Amino acid sequence: MIRPFIAEDLFELNNNLTPTFDGEVIVIDDVFKNYEDILTICNNMPVEQWKTRSNSKNFKDYYDCRPKFNNWFPNQKKIDNRLNTLLSITNEFFNLEGKITSEKDFLFNYFKHLKKDVHRKFQQHPHYDKYFNAIFYIDPHENGGTALYQNVDMHNKEDENLLIDTSGLEIKRIIKSKKNRCVIFPGQQLHGGYIENHNIYYTNWRINLVHFFKVI
């Protein structure tokens, strides 16, 4: 079904957000005012293949896709209200020196298995990012979340295989996914998508929205 929308209206933040912080991760529940509308649109759009190469497992063992809403011609007041709120929360809890910024677009990670009964030791490839990561859990299945690992040397080969055996890595914590939850943490911490029961995402899609906050 074709459904036109204005991005800043669709992704309007809830009023009176109540973030919590444990010294490592910011958690904001019920972050979007129009969560059900967001879910409906996310469940009814085509998704384009993402990282791949000739020997990639993508579209063979699983679907790994990354669609984006470009947020063309946004209402600047609305985009400032949304981003400044999230950036201010990040700055407040992490006590950052310098200004932090974010792109205005909406970038998604979509994932779905093409094989059943994948062992839980196989998880999405742990990796590092340069910036603060804000992950918004969109799908309602609340299965797993995001794993934070003890930092080790790690060469990212997710364009060959997104899923690797992580049993040799030490998990510091699992940030639990919850629908309409936002979590924010430093991308320099080794991290990756974590799934408790892979068969849930054989039938269903795992959908996250991601923002990257850069300190300048």
N, CA, C and O of each residue as an XYZ file, in Angstrom:
864
protein
N       0.843     -1.192      0.000
C       0.000      0.000      0.000
C       0.879      1.243      0.000
O       1.788      1.367      0.820
N       0.608      2.153     -0.911
C       1.359      3.406     -0.980
C       0.834      4.356      0.099
O      -0.367      4.606      0.203
N       1.762      4.872      0.891
C       1.368      5.771      1.980
C       2.340      6.931      2.048
O       3.464      6.756      2.518
N       1.950      8.095      1.600
C       2.850      9.257      1.692
C       2.953      9.738      3.138
O       2.011      9.609      3.920
N       4.109     10.293      3.475
C       4.292     10.784      4.835
C       5.354     11.875      4.841
O       6.158     11.990      3.916
N       5.338     12.663      5.893
C       6.363     13.671      6.148
C       7.236     13.125      7.277
O       6.747     12.853      8.373
N       8.517     12.969      7.003
C       9.395     12.248      7.929
C       9.391     12.840      9.336
O       9.273     12.102     10.315
N       9.516     14.147      9.448
C       9.609     14.752     10.779
C       8.307     14.633     11.558
O       8.323     14.626     12.789
N       7.179     14.540     10.856
C       5.913     14.302     11.550
C       5.824     12.851     12.003
O       5.403     12.567     13.125
N       6.220     11.945     11.131
C       6.150     10.524     11.468
C       7.056     10.192     12.653
O       6.655      9.453     13.552
N       8.278     10.735     12.658
C       9.261     10.402     13.683
C       9.317     11.436     14.804
O      10.371     11.645     15.403
N       8.207     12.071     15.084
C       8.152     13.021     16.192
C       8.391     12.294     17.513
O       7.840     11.220     17.753
N       9.215     12.894     18.357
C       9.504     12.295     19.659
C       8.335     12.491     20.613
O       7.580     13.457     20.504
N       8.201     11.560     21.547
C       7.207     11.719     22.593
C       7.580     12.888     23.500
O       8.750     13.258     23.605
N       6.595     13.449     24.137
C       6.834     14.487     25.135
C       7.326     13.848     26.432
O       7.035     12.684     26.710
N       8.060     14.605     27.208
C       8.479     14.181     28.550
C       9.218     12.849     28.536
O       8.889     11.933     29.290
N      10.218     12.756     27.671
C      11.049     11.561     27.646
C      11.767     11.397     28.991
O      12.142     12.381     29.628
N      11.951     10.144     29.410
C      12.594      9.877     30.696
C      13.789      8.950     30.482
O      13.699      7.752     30.752
N      14.900      9.491     30.003
C      16.084      8.651     29.777
C      16.701      8.194     31.094
O      16.627      8.882     32.112
N      17.312      7.011     31.043
C      18.093      6.508     32.174
C      19.513      6.252     31.692
O      19.745      6.040     30.502
N      20.460      6.273     32.622
C      21.864      6.116     32.271
C      22.557      5.340     33.378
O      22.419      5.670     34.556
N      23.303      4.307     32.997
C      24.002      3.480     33.986
C      25.508      3.676     33.941
O      26.263      2.860     34.471
N      25.945      4.764     33.305
C      27.362      5.028     33.175
C      27.955      4.527     31.874
O      29.100      4.839     31.545
N      27.174      3.744     31.128
C      27.667      3.160     29.885
C      26.691      3.323     28.730
O      27.101      3.577     27.597
N      25.399      3.178     29.013
C      24.372      3.190     27.973
C      23.206      4.056     28.425
O      22.732      3.941     29.555
N      22.748      4.928     27.524
C      21.507      5.679     27.732
C      20.354      4.855     27.177
O      20.459      4.310     26.078
N      19.263      4.755     27.915
C      18.067      4.052     27.460
C      16.889      5.013     27.531
O      16.639      5.638     28.562
N      16.166      5.120     26.412
C      14.975      5.968     26.354
C      13.834      5.105     25.828
O      13.845      4.717     24.660
N      12.858      4.802     26.665
C      11.707      4.009     26.245
C      10.586      4.915     25.728
O      10.514      6.099     26.056
N       9.715      4.317     24.908
C       8.581      5.046     24.316
C       9.057      6.332     23.664
O       8.542      7.414     23.946
N      10.042      6.201     22.794
C      10.721      7.381     22.262
C       9.903      8.098     21.188
O       9.919      9.328     21.124
N       9.183      7.344     20.338
C       8.447      7.967     19.245
C       6.960      8.049     19.561
O       6.377      7.106     20.095
N       6.360      9.166     19.231
C       4.940      9.385     19.468
C       4.088      8.497     18.560
O       3.023      8.029     18.962
N       4.567      8.267     17.325
C       3.758      7.562     16.321
C       4.341      6.186     16.009
O       4.459      5.805     14.844
N       4.704      5.447     17.052
C       5.378      4.167     16.839
C       4.584      3.225     15.934
O       5.166      2.633     15.024
N       3.310      3.071     16.145
C       2.516      2.129     15.354
C       2.501      2.522     13.877
O       2.541      1.652     13.007
N       2.446      3.812     13.589
C       2.505      4.266     12.197
C       3.877      3.991     11.592
O       3.978      3.601     10.429
N       4.935      4.193     12.378
C       6.288      3.889     11.915
C       6.394      2.404     11.573
O       6.923      2.041     10.523
N       5.891      1.550     12.458
C       5.952      0.111     12.235
C       5.186     -0.277     10.974
O       5.654     -1.113     10.202
N       4.033      0.312     10.759
C       3.243      0.001      9.572
C       4.004      0.339      8.300
O       4.026     -0.453      7.357
N       4.623      1.504      8.269
C       5.388      1.902      7.083
C       6.608      1.005      6.909
O       6.920      0.596      5.791
N       7.301      0.694      8.004
C       8.485     -0.163      7.906
C       8.128     -1.569      7.439
O       8.937     -2.224      6.782
N       6.937     -2.038      7.767
C       6.508     -3.371      7.359
C       5.959     -3.414      5.943
O       5.579     -4.479      5.456
N       5.913     -2.270      5.280
C       5.314     -2.228      3.941
C       6.185     -1.462      2.954
O       5.671     -0.734      2.104
N       7.496     -1.623      3.064
C       8.358     -0.959      2.094
C       9.412     -1.923      1.576
O       9.825     -2.832      2.296
N       9.854     -1.736      0.333
C      10.930     -2.573     -0.207
C      12.242     -2.218      0.472
O      12.448     -1.081      0.896
N      13.129     -3.204      0.572
C      14.417     -2.987      1.221
C      15.524     -3.489      0.303
O      15.443     -4.588     -0.246
N      16.553     -2.675      0.147
C      17.626     -2.943     -0.798
C      18.773     -3.696     -0.137
O      19.120     -3.431      1.013
N      19.355     -4.633     -0.872
C      20.514     -5.372     -0.396
C      21.615     -4.414      0.034
O      21.875     -3.407     -0.624
N      22.271     -4.752      1.176
C      23.359     -3.915      1.667
C      24.671     -4.642      1.470
O      24.870     -5.251      0.419
N      25.576     -4.605      2.439
C      26.952     -5.060      2.260
C      27.042     -6.460      1.633
O      26.470     -7.429      2.133
N      27.776     -6.524      0.529
C      27.915     -7.798     -0.158
C      29.128     -7.761     -1.081
O      29.606     -6.690     -1.453
N      29.612     -8.927     -1.440
C      30.631     -9.089     -2.466
C      30.367    -10.437     -3.139
O      29.384    -11.103     -2.815
N      31.215    -10.839     -4.051
C      30.925    -12.023     -4.853
C      30.729    -13.287     -4.021
O      29.934    -14.150     -4.393
N      31.441    -13.406     -2.902
C      31.329    -14.597     -2.068
C      30.457    -14.369     -0.836
O      30.507    -15.155      0.110
N      29.668    -13.312     -0.838
C      28.865    -12.950      0.322
C      27.758    -13.967      0.586
O      27.237    -14.598     -0.333
N      27.414    -14.109      1.866
C      26.287    -14.948      2.274
C      24.965    -14.183      2.210
O      23.890    -14.756      2.392
N      25.066    -12.883      1.950
C      23.860    -12.057      1.898
C      22.996    -12.485      0.714
O      23.486    -12.653     -0.403
N      21.706    -12.657      0.978
C      20.711    -13.139      0.020
C      20.916    -14.621     -0.315
O      20.320    -15.131     -1.263
N      21.764    -15.314      0.468
C      21.923    -16.763      0.371
C      21.540    -17.418      1.694
O      20.711    -18.327      1.732
N      22.156    -16.945      2.776
C      21.829    -17.458      4.108
C      20.898    -16.525      4.872
O      20.230    -16.948      5.816
N      20.854    -15.281      4.474
C      20.055    -14.279      5.183
C      19.844    -13.081      4.263
O      20.477    -12.964      3.214
N      18.941    -12.195      4.679
C      18.775    -10.892      4.045
C      19.373     -9.832      4.971
O      19.000     -9.748      6.141
N      20.281     -9.038      4.461
C      20.840     -7.904      5.193
C      20.636     -6.681      4.313
O      21.258     -6.557      3.258
N      19.772     -5.788      4.744
C      19.347     -4.672      3.899
C      19.427     -3.368      4.672
O      19.350     -3.360      5.900
N      19.583     -2.268      3.950
C      19.709     -0.966      4.602
C      18.992      0.104      3.781
O      19.632      0.797      2.991
N      17.695      0.251      3.951
C      16.974      1.347      3.303
C      17.135      2.653      4.078
O      17.568      2.656      5.230
N      16.785      3.745      3.437
C      16.955      5.058      4.063
C      15.847      5.994      3.620
O      15.455      5.989      2.454
N      15.338      6.801      4.547
C      14.480      7.937      4.229
C      15.366      9.178      4.227
O      15.997      9.489      5.238
N      15.418      9.875      3.126
C      16.327     11.010      3.000
C      15.855     12.263      3.730
O      16.638     13.182      3.969
N      14.571     12.295      4.081
C      14.042     13.453      4.815
C      14.245     14.740      4.015
O      14.806     15.718      4.509
N      13.778     14.712      2.779
C      13.927     15.873      1.900
C      13.157     17.079      2.447
O      12.072     16.938      3.011
N      13.733     18.247      2.269
C      13.083     19.521      2.592
C      12.402     19.506      3.954
O      11.211     19.801      4.055
N      13.144     19.168      4.998
C      12.504     19.079      6.313
C      12.155     20.450      6.872
O      12.766     21.461      6.526
N      11.165     20.454      7.740
C      10.862     21.634      8.530
C      11.986     21.795      9.551
O      12.137     20.960     10.444
N      12.772     22.860      9.425
C      13.973     22.990     10.246
C      13.655     23.056     11.736
O      14.422     22.561     12.562
N      12.538     23.659     12.073
C      12.164     23.734     13.487
C      11.896     22.340     14.035
O      12.294     22.021     15.155
N      11.229     21.519     13.254
C      10.908     20.166     13.711
C      12.151     19.294     13.786
O      12.315     18.513     14.724
N      13.024     19.430     12.794
C      14.244     18.622     12.834
C      15.131     19.057     14.001
O      15.786     18.222     14.625
N      15.157     20.336     14.294
C      15.920     20.816     15.449
C      15.330     20.286     16.750
O      16.066     19.890     17.655
N      14.006     20.278     16.843
C      13.363     19.761     18.054
C      13.733     18.304     18.287
O      14.020     17.902     19.414
N      13.726     17.516     17.218
C      14.017     16.083     17.350
C      15.486     15.849     17.662
O      15.821     15.217     18.664
N      16.363     16.360     16.801
C      17.777     16.062     16.963
C      18.381     16.739     18.187
O      19.176     16.132     18.904
N      18.010     17.984     18.428
C      18.582     18.668     19.587
C      18.199     17.991     20.898
O      18.976     17.986     21.853
N      17.011     17.428     20.937
C      16.604     16.686     22.133
C      17.504     15.481     22.352
O      17.997     15.268     23.460
N      17.726     14.687     21.301
C      18.566     13.490     21.415
C      20.022     13.849     21.662
O      20.703     13.198     22.454
N      20.497     14.888     20.981
C      21.892     15.291     21.159
C      22.122     15.863     22.549
O      23.171     15.630     23.149
N      21.158     16.605     23.065
C      21.292     17.171     24.409
C      21.323     16.078     25.464
O      22.089     16.161     26.424
N      20.495     15.051     25.292
C      20.501     13.927     26.226
C      21.857     13.238     26.202
O      22.413     12.902     27.248
N      22.386     13.030     24.996
C      23.690     12.377     24.861
C      24.785     13.205     25.522
O      25.624     12.675     26.251
N      24.770     14.491     25.263
C      25.783     15.381     25.837
C      25.680     15.443     27.361
O      26.689     15.476     28.064
N      24.450     15.457     27.852
C      24.251     15.570     29.306
C      24.840     14.377     30.044
O      25.543     14.551     31.040
N      24.565     13.181     29.573
C      24.976     11.990     30.320
C      26.434     11.618     30.078
O      27.107     11.116     30.978
N      26.920     11.860     28.873
C      28.316     11.518     28.602
C      29.259     12.693     28.840
O      30.476     12.554     28.716
N      28.692     13.857     29.183
C      29.489     15.024     29.548
C      30.564     15.307     28.504
O      31.755     15.360     28.809
N      30.113     15.487     27.268
C      31.028     15.615     26.138
C      31.610     17.009     26.044
O      30.964     17.993     26.404
N      32.821     17.084     25.563
C      33.446     18.365     25.261
C      33.391     18.557     23.748
O      33.886     17.722     22.991
N      32.800     19.637     23.323
C      32.636     19.877     21.898
C      31.196     19.681     21.471
O      30.400     19.096     22.206
N      30.862     20.160     20.303
C      29.520     20.074     19.768
C      29.304     18.705     19.143
O      30.221     18.139     18.547
N      28.088     18.170     19.277
C      27.759     16.909     18.615
C      26.677     17.152     17.575
O      25.759     17.944     17.789
N      26.795     16.465     16.455
C      25.886     16.659     15.331
C      25.390     15.310     14.822
O      25.940     14.260     15.155
N      24.342     15.365     14.010
C      23.802     14.154     13.400
C      23.228     14.508     12.039
O      22.757     15.626     11.828
N      23.269     13.556     11.117
C      22.594     13.732      9.834
C      21.084     13.735     10.059
O      20.591     13.197     11.050
N      20.359     14.347      9.126
C      18.911     14.464      9.263
C      18.150     13.251      8.744
O      16.952     13.119      8.992
N      18.846     12.348      8.012
C      18.134     11.235      7.387
C      17.839     10.121      8.384
O      18.284     10.154      9.531
N      17.078      9.133      7.917
C      16.675      8.000      8.741
C      17.182      6.731      8.070
O      16.698      6.342      7.007
N      18.161      6.090      8.703
C      18.835      4.935      8.136
C      18.446      3.686      8.928
O      18.518      3.675     10.157
N      18.036      2.641      8.219
C      17.518      1.440      8.861
C      18.426      0.240      8.596
O      19.091      0.159      7.564
N      18.436     -0.682      9.549
C      19.005     -2.014      9.355
C      17.860     -3.025      9.364
O      17.101     -3.117     10.329
N      17.751     -3.781      8.273
C      16.767     -4.858      8.179
C      17.522     -6.184      8.085
O      18.501     -6.296      7.347
N      17.063     -7.184      8.832
C      17.716     -8.497      8.800
C      16.663     -9.593      8.899
O      15.678     -9.473      9.628
N      16.904    -10.680      8.133
C      15.996    -11.832      8.185
C      16.776    -13.073      7.754
O      17.533    -13.031      6.784
N      16.588    -14.180      8.482
C      17.261    -15.433      8.152
C      16.601    -16.108      6.957
O      15.394    -15.985      6.751
N      17.403    -16.822      6.174
C      16.903    -17.701      5.125
C      17.109    -19.169      5.483
O      16.756    -20.055      4.705
N      17.687    -19.430      6.672
C      17.890    -20.785      7.165
C      17.345    -20.876      8.584
O      17.417    -19.915      9.349
N      16.800    -22.038      8.927
C      16.275    -22.269     10.270
C      17.356    -22.848     11.183
O      18.376    -23.378     10.742
N      17.074    -22.716     12.470
C      17.857    -23.382     13.518
C      19.332    -22.981     13.526
O      20.212    -23.823     13.708
N      19.590    -21.703     13.329
C      20.953    -21.186     13.454
C      21.334    -21.193     14.936
O      20.552    -20.763     15.783
N      22.539    -21.683     15.246
C      22.985    -21.767     16.638
C      23.217    -20.367     17.199
O      23.625    -19.454     16.481
N      22.948    -20.218     18.501
C      23.041    -18.893     19.115
C      24.471    -18.375     19.197
O      24.680    -17.180     19.408
N      25.469    -19.260     19.034
C      26.851    -18.771     19.053
C      27.155    -17.903     17.834
O      28.129    -17.151     17.829
N      26.320    -18.012     16.808
C      26.483    -17.165     15.624
C      25.671    -15.890     15.817
O      24.450    -15.925     15.971
N      26.377    -14.766     15.804
C      25.739    -13.467     15.995
C      26.233    -12.497     14.923
O      27.193    -12.771     14.203
N      25.559    -11.372     14.841
C      25.958    -10.385     13.847
C      27.364     -9.881     14.158
O      27.733     -9.700     15.318
N      28.125     -9.662     13.119
C      29.565     -9.404     13.214
C      29.858     -8.236     14.164
O      29.449     -7.109     13.885
N      30.556     -8.482     15.279
C      30.956     -7.367     16.144
C      31.852     -6.401     15.374
O      32.652     -6.808     14.532
N      31.703     -5.126     15.677
C      32.441     -4.107     14.927
C      32.552     -2.838     15.762
O      31.921     -2.701     16.810
N      33.363     -1.926     15.272
C      33.534     -0.606     15.883
C      32.979      0.461     14.957
O      33.044      0.326     13.735
N      32.434      1.517     15.534
C      32.050      2.716     14.795
C      32.800      3.910     15.369
O      33.275      3.865     16.504
N      32.904      4.967     14.591
C      33.674      6.132     15.009
C      32.890      7.048     15.946
O      33.481      7.831     16.690
N      31.580      6.954     15.912
C      30.753      7.960     16.565
C      29.906      7.332     17.673
O      29.974      6.125     17.908
N      29.120      8.151     18.341
C      28.108      7.628     19.251
C      26.988      7.000     18.421
O      26.534      7.570     17.430
N      26.561      5.830     18.844
C      25.494      5.120     18.151
C      24.186      5.315     18.890
O      24.121      5.147     20.108
N      23.155      5.664     18.161
C      21.791      5.664     18.689
C      21.015      4.612     17.901
O      20.837      4.742     16.690
N      20.562      3.584     18.584
C      19.813      2.506     17.953
C      18.375      2.561     18.455
O      18.123      2.601     19.660
N      17.443      2.561     17.514
C      16.019      2.565     17.838
C      15.464      1.200     17.425
O      15.515      0.838     16.250
N      14.936      0.446     18.388
C      14.381     -0.867     18.088
C      12.953     -0.690     17.570
O      12.071     -0.217     18.287
N      12.747     -1.076     16.320
C      11.457     -0.850     15.670
C      10.584     -2.098     15.676
O       9.395     -2.011     15.985
N      11.149     -3.260     15.339
C      10.281     -4.445     15.277
C       9.785     -4.788     16.688
O      10.458     -4.483     17.673
N       8.604     -5.425     16.786
C       7.982     -5.642     18.103
C       8.369     -6.945     18.786
O       7.780     -7.284     19.812
N       9.350     -7.699     18.248
C       9.572     -9.058     18.727
C      10.451     -9.120     19.971
O      10.439    -10.127     20.680
N      11.211     -8.065     20.248
C      11.964     -7.937     21.504
C      12.801     -9.182     21.765
O      12.761     -9.765     22.849
N      13.558     -9.574     20.747
C      14.350    -10.791     20.811
C      15.829    -10.438     20.763
O      16.350    -10.075     19.708
N      16.505    -10.544     21.901
C      17.916    -10.172     21.942
C      18.076     -8.674     22.090
O      17.475     -8.053     22.966
N      18.898     -8.103     21.220
C      19.151     -6.666     21.289
C      20.510     -6.348     20.701
O      20.781     -6.661     19.542
N      21.368     -5.723     21.501
C      22.709     -5.348     21.074
C      23.712     -5.843     22.108
O      23.577     -5.561     23.299
N      24.722     -6.585     21.647
C      25.760     -7.080     22.548
C      26.924     -6.107     22.577
O      27.372     -5.632     21.534
N      27.412     -5.812     23.775
C      28.655     -5.074     23.956
C      29.711     -6.071     24.413
O      29.532     -6.769     25.411
N      30.811     -6.129     23.673
C      31.864     -7.104     23.941
C      33.097     -6.407     24.528
O      33.275     -5.200     24.365
N      33.930     -7.172     25.203
C      35.242     -6.675     25.576
C      36.019     -6.359     24.295
O      36.055     -7.161     23.361
N      36.628     -5.198     24.269
C      37.326     -4.777     23.058
C      38.514     -5.693     22.745
O      39.339     -5.984     23.610
N      38.578     -6.135     21.494
C      39.699     -6.925     20.978
C      39.951     -6.458     19.548
O      39.121     -5.760     18.965
N      41.093     -6.840     18.983
C      41.331     -6.564     17.573
C      40.309     -7.332     16.749
O      40.158     -8.544     16.905
N      39.610     -6.622     15.875
C      38.534     -7.241     15.104
C      38.497     -6.623     13.717
O      38.261     -5.424     13.571
N      38.731     -7.441     12.701
C      38.632     -6.985     11.313
C      37.231     -7.283     10.816
O      36.790     -8.432     10.838
N      36.537     -6.262     10.373
C      35.143     -6.397      9.978
C      35.040     -7.014      8.583
O      35.463     -6.416      7.593
N      34.472     -8.222      8.522
C      34.271     -8.905      7.245
C      32.789     -9.181      6.999
O      32.425    -10.195      6.403
N      31.937     -8.260      7.468
C      30.505     -8.510      7.352
C      30.013     -8.449      5.913
O      28.906     -8.907      5.627
N      30.811     -7.891      4.993
C      30.396     -7.924      3.596
C      30.540     -9.330      3.012
O      30.010     -9.608      1.936
N      31.254    -10.223      3.712
C      31.338    -11.630      3.316
C      30.305    -12.466      4.066
O      29.591    -13.276      3.475
N      30.242    -12.255      5.372
C      29.284    -13.007      6.184
C      28.949    -12.177      7.413
O      29.812    -11.927      8.255
N      27.715    -11.758      7.513
C      27.296    -10.942      8.648
C      27.321    -11.739      9.948
O      27.504    -11.165     11.022
N      27.138    -13.051      9.861
C      27.059    -13.892     11.045
C      28.378    -14.616     11.278
O      28.880    -15.303     10.389
N      28.944    -14.459     12.486
C      30.178    -15.167     12.817
C      30.041    -15.826     14.183
O      29.178    -15.458     14.979
N      30.901    -16.805     14.443
C      30.940    -17.484     15.733
C      31.558    -16.535     16.758
O      32.741    -16.207     16.673
N      30.756    -16.098     17.722
C      31.223    -15.148     18.733
C      31.512    -15.826     20.067
O      31.706    -15.148     21.076
N      31.541    -17.155     20.082
C      31.712    -17.867     21.352
C      33.064    -17.596     21.999
O      33.223    -17.800     23.202
N      34.039    -17.141     21.218
C      35.347    -16.833     21.782
C      35.469    -15.428     22.314
O      36.521    -15.055     22.832
N      34.423    -14.640     22.199
C      34.434    -13.257     22.680
C      33.739    -13.164     24.034
O      32.801    -13.909     24.318
N      34.212    -12.242     24.861
C      33.591    -12.017     26.166
C      32.527    -10.940     26.045
O      32.812     -9.807     25.657
N      31.297    -11.306     26.382
C      30.194    -10.351     26.345
C      30.172     -9.559     27.647
O      30.070    -10.136     28.729
N      30.268     -8.244     27.539
C      30.159     -7.396     28.717
C      28.704     -7.292     29.176
O      28.402     -7.355     30.367
N      27.816     -7.131     28.198
C      26.401     -6.999     28.524
C      25.569     -7.113     27.249
O      26.067     -6.914     26.141
N      24.311     -7.431     27.432
C      23.333     -7.398     26.348
C      22.370     -6.249     26.632
O      21.700     -6.226     27.665
N      22.311     -5.307     25.711
C      21.295     -4.251     25.795
C      20.015     -4.835     25.223
O      19.958     -5.129     24.029
N      18.997     -5.009     26.035
C      17.787     -5.684     25.603
C      16.979     -4.818     24.641
O      16.763     -3.629     24.879
N      16.545     -5.434     23.565
C      15.668     -4.736     22.640
C      14.258     -4.658     23.225
O      13.804     -5.559     23.930
N      13.603     -3.588     22.919
C      12.215     -3.379     23.316
C      11.612     -2.438     22.284
O      12.232     -1.445     21.905
N      10.428     -2.744     21.839
C       9.837     -1.918     20.789
C       9.743     -0.467     21.237
O       9.361     -0.171     22.369
N      10.096      0.424     20.334
C      10.053      1.864     20.563
C      11.035      2.306     21.639
O      10.796      3.290     22.338
N      12.134      1.581     21.772
C      13.211      1.948     22.699
C      14.396      2.498     21.911
O      14.722      1.982     20.841
N      15.036      3.531     22.427
C      16.281      4.068     21.887
C      17.397      3.810     22.892
O      17.222      4.029     24.090
N      18.549      3.342     22.401
C      19.722      3.196     23.253
C      20.884      3.950     22.594
O      21.017      3.954     21.370
N      21.710      4.578     23.408
C      22.824      5.385     22.916
C      24.082      4.981     23.674
O      24.083      4.914     24.904
N      25.160      4.711     22.927
C      26.418      4.301     23.546
C      27.566      4.650     22.607
O      27.330      4.875     21.420
N      28.801      4.703     23.102
C      29.937      5.033     22.246
C      30.217      3.907     21.244
O      30.340      2.742     21.622
N      30.314      4.273     19.968
C      30.576      3.279     18.937
C      31.961      2.675     19.012
O      32.214      1.638     18.400
N      32.876      3.312     19.762
C      34.229      2.757     19.916
C      34.234      1.522     20.805
O      35.254      0.844     20.926
N      33.095      1.229     21.427
C      32.916     -0.017     22.168
C      32.545     -1.109     21.168
O      31.609     -0.935     20.387
N      33.267     -2.238     21.181
C      32.952     -3.338     20.274
C      31.513     -3.798     20.514
O      31.122     -4.077     21.648
N      30.741     -3.873     19.444
C      29.320     -4.174     19.599
C      28.789     -4.865     18.347
O      29.435     -4.858     17.299
N      27.624     -5.451     18.469
C      26.976     -6.090     17.336
C      25.571     -6.522     17.691
O      25.239     -6.699     18.863
N      24.748     -6.692     16.669
C      23.396     -7.185     16.891
C      23.413     -8.567     17.521
O      24.225     -9.416     17.155
N      22.506     -8.788     18.477
C      22.463    -10.044     19.212
C      21.042    -10.599     19.155
O      20.072     -9.885     19.405
N      20.938    -11.893     18.820
C      19.637    -12.546     18.689
C      19.598    -13.751     19.618
O      20.485    -14.603     19.560
N      18.588    -13.835     20.468
C      18.442    -14.965     21.384
C      17.934    -16.205     20.652
O      18.500    -17.290     20.785
N      16.877    -16.036     19.887
C      16.239    -17.143     19.179
C      16.206    -16.805     17.693
O      15.354    -16.039     17.243
N      17.131    -17.377     16.941
C      17.251    -17.022     15.531
C      16.005    -17.358     14.724
O      15.730    -16.700     13.721
N      15.246    -18.369     15.142
C      14.083    -18.768     14.348
C      12.993    -17.707     14.325
O      12.166    -17.676     13.413
N      12.994    -16.832     15.336
C      12.014    -15.735     15.314
C      12.235    -14.870     14.088
O      11.281    -14.374     13.489
N      13.510    -14.688     13.712
C      13.804    -13.854     12.550
C      13.985    -14.678     11.275
O      14.555    -14.200     10.294
N      13.500    -15.909     11.298
C      13.291    -16.651     10.061
C      11.919    -16.294      9.495
O      11.734    -16.195      8.282
N      10.975    -16.106     10.391
C       9.603    -15.744      9.994
C       9.422    -14.236      9.918
O       8.672    -13.738      9.078
N      10.101    -13.516     10.786
C       9.905    -12.072     10.923
C      11.181    -11.308     10.577
O      12.269    -11.880     10.514
N      11.025    -10.014     10.358
C      12.163     -9.128     10.107
C      12.625     -8.475     11.397
O      11.816     -8.069     12.231
N      13.930     -8.382     11.547
C      14.542     -7.580     12.613
C      14.771     -6.188     12.029
O      15.461     -6.044     11.019
N      14.196     -5.166     12.659
C      14.235     -3.812     12.099
C      14.738     -2.840     13.152
O      14.139     -2.698     14.217
N      15.830     -2.181     12.848
C      16.373     -1.117     13.702
C      16.544      0.145     12.876
O      16.823      0.089     11.678
N      16.375      1.270     13.525
C      16.743      2.574     12.974
C      18.025      3.010     13.667
O      18.156      2.858     14.882
N      18.974      3.553     12.904
C      20.251      3.944     13.508
C      20.578      5.402     13.180
O      20.364      5.869     12.061
N      21.097      6.101     14.174
C      21.669      7.437     14.006
C      23.112      7.381     14.506
O      23.438      6.610     15.409
N      23.962      8.200     13.913
C      25.335      8.327     14.369
C      25.578      9.781     14.783
O      25.387     10.704     13.992
N      26.001      9.966     16.036
C      26.232     11.306     16.581
C      27.729     11.561     16.605
O      28.486     10.840     17.255
N      28.140     12.583     15.898
C      29.559     12.903     15.742
C      29.938     14.074     16.637
O      29.233     15.082     16.687
N      31.047     13.938     17.338
C      31.582     15.028     18.157
C      32.559     15.820     17.308
O      33.488     15.255     16.729
N      32.349     17.137     17.233
C      33.230     17.990     16.409
C      33.886     19.048     17.273
O      34.660     19.862     16.770
